[in-house]
């Protein structure tokens, strides 16, 4: 599946947007860039 996560000014913002979407979609199976506490 693909989802548009928006346009981001830098890589960190894009990675955090990916993490939010991955956690919502994949729940505990999400492979994220940052720990949940950091957001």
C-alpha positions in Angstrom: 0.0 0.0 0.0 1.0 3.6 -0.5 -0.1 6.7 1.3 0.7 10.3 0.7 2.3 11.6 4.0 2.7 15.2 2.7 5.7 17.3 1.7 8.4 17.9 4.3 11.2 20.4 4.5 13.8 18.0 5.8 14.5 14.3 6.2 13.8 14.2 10.0 10.3 15.6 9.5 9.6 13.1 6.7 10.9 10.2 8.9 8.7 11.3 11.8 5.6 11.5 9.5 6.4 8.0 8.3 6.7 6.8 11.9 3.3 8.2 12.8 1.7 6.5 9.8 3.5 3.2 10.4 2.5 3.1 14.0 -1.2 3.8 13.1 -1.2 1.2 10.3 1.1 -1.6 11.6 0.7 -1.0 15.3 3.3 -3.0 17.3 4.8 -4.5 14.0 5.9 -1.0 12.7 9.5 -0.6 11.9 10.2 3.0 12.9 13.1 5.5 12.7 12.6 7.0 16.2 11.4 5.7 19.5 7.8 6.6 20.3 8.7 8.7 23.3 10.8 11.1 21.2 7.8 12.4 19.2 
